[in-house]
């Protein structure tokens, strides 16, 4: 009976009748019937509103999703769902509603335990009457393993707890297995299953490693599941060393290797440390790991700072262990303190040298200027140098310091390990010293002169110029001061006699003060040169030599002026010397002419007096001197003669007359005796006088030549110069073959060679292939026997050579066995070919 039937049942209107009791006395029977009829009429009008749900009871596991369909029969205006708490369900992310006029679907996503209970679907019609149906939702938790980690790691010897977090409803039963055997406390005293289903292992060892199975079951549902968990037991590192202490010497490129042997699980990571810092691989530190757990640290190029304690540290998940190793470094001597020293000339200087090393070194001194050595306790002969030292420190004392002591001193520390040397510089301060004795300068009015005051001092000196107790400054008229390192230059431009006189240079530093006086005197022109001489006089040239004047006037001579003219002429011509040379060459002279010459010296002040006038006469015009000759072989049959002009006799060379002929040897005269009485003919070649060579060609190979060269000017011929040369045998090379040919001849030879090659190819085709141009000509002539036979006599008269050739077909058989082809070449190079009919 659904809700509608219950609402309209008579017992709702007549409870007494329904319970079997008596009817009320106050209600007549007719009234009872009337009420019953009205109730039935009322219920019949509402019996159509009915509600049903597709499912009555549902079991759902946590995380699953489900939907329910509610259907209403009648005329509902509203369908609503209510949760177990009686609250109307509104659409959300986990609960969705899809409602139509008489149908509604409730969807529950990812169910949780709190979703369990009775869900009601209620329908309401227009009159406000309602009908409903319900469904019971039971939710249970399936077996679920939560966040199971594998592997799970534990430290050797500790109490290990293997976690197996499993949930279900109802609470599951958990059983542990190891190597397919159930773990029970009876057989495994160190194993215990805890209330939280975790497995506890007391004093876990490496033997306990392996895969453990955690199996959970729910008997009421017959549900069972398991998870395998790997258990790893980490063993702390164990570290040992072969040798704990090492010795080395610094700065000898030595190396030391430390070795650590480690064990543990997992394999430990070995690191090396020094002074709290981990060492990284570098050029100095070499880290290696070998089989068997051996780790090595190699320290290369050991220095003093490398000595001390090193630690080898092995680390893994189970812990770490560390061992110390010690490196003792023997140190060669090292100078730690040596400074430059500055002393004042005449005072005392103390130089200190401090050195360290293991063992402590001995210290000695060496003066670089003369390599003199001073040991501890030594004293020089003059008593100025003395050495005292103790505990790695030595002091060199110099009394009465001199400028000669300035320079480098070497400190050397020596021990059985080695030695070390350092140098210092002894600087000496002293009063200014003037470097030049040049104190007199010359000039003249309007000519600037530089008076240089060169000073050596330490520290550098300040330089001042004074004149007549007045200091010369930058603003002093016609004077300027130029400052350079260790030098001060006073530039004076004398304007009157007052500017000549004495000037004072004052040099001052913190050691002392010095003065130097300079004199500025008036300069004069030089005196006259003397001993004027003429030499190498020719038609056009003359050389003048002379002696320097006795006085240059206070300023250097700039050059010499040589004047010359023809006797009787008033016009002197000037020639300046090159710099201050006392030799001057006069050029462009006229032959056979008398000249006068004189010399004067010129300085900055001006020109001095002329020397005594000398007279000379040039040579008259004559024939040229014989030319000089040198030669070399040219290209091919040519020989190049180089012509070097000598004295031209006062007039230009017009031409060179070159005559040459072959020279017959004694052996050749015996072979060709008929030439003995015949003189060889001279060949003549004229070469312009401006040329410097003559080319003789063509010449003969393997032949000696005699050459006669004569120079000619307008006056006449020079004496001949004789020269011989030999043309060697011909070189058979491509260069010699074509060197004498022009381009056209070479091209012609090339074309001729090509034509000859084509003829040879055609003849080869004639004999081997029976083809080609010659074969065509032969066949054409064979077809004209009559015509050709009439010419046989004519061909014989031409005194030609002939050749008989057998003709063959392509199959190799002779086509004309008794016959041959006769080829005749006449003396005029004409070609006639005919068949041989001698056997016809």
Secondary structure by P-SEA (a helix, b strand, c coil): ccaaaaaaccccccccccccccccccccaaaaaaaaaaaaaaaaacccbbbbbcccbbbbcccccbbbbbbbcccccbbbbbccccccccccccbbbbbcccbbbbbbcccccccccbbbbbbbcccccccbbbbbbbbbbccccccccccccccccccccbbbbbbcccbbbbbbbccccccccccccccccccccbbbbcccccccbbbbbbbbbbcccccccbbbbbbbbbbcbbbbbcccbbbbbcccbbbbbbbbbbbccccbbbbbbcccccccccccbbbbbbccbbbbbbbcccccccccbbbbbbbccccbbbbbbbbbbbccccccbbbbbbbcccbbbbbbbbbbcccbbbbbbbccccccccccccccccccbbbbccccbbbbbbccccccccbbbbbbbbccccbbbbbbbbbbbbcccccccccbbbbcccbbbbbbbbbbcccbbbbbbbccccccccccccbbbbbcccbbbbbbbccccccbbbbbbbbbcccbbbbbbbbbbbbbccccccccccccccccbbbbbbbcccccccccccbbbbbbbcccccbbbbbbccccccbbbbccccccbbbbbbbbbbccccccccccbbbbbbbccccccbbbbbbbbccccbbbbbbbbcccccccccbbbbbbbbbbcaaaaaaccccccbbbbbbbbbbcccccccccccccccbbbbbbbbbbcccccccbbbbbbbbcccccccccccccccaaaaaaaaaaaaaaaaaaaaaaaaaaccccaaaaaaaaaaacaaaaaaaaaaaaaabbbbbbbbbbccccccccccbbbbbbbccccbbbbbcccccc
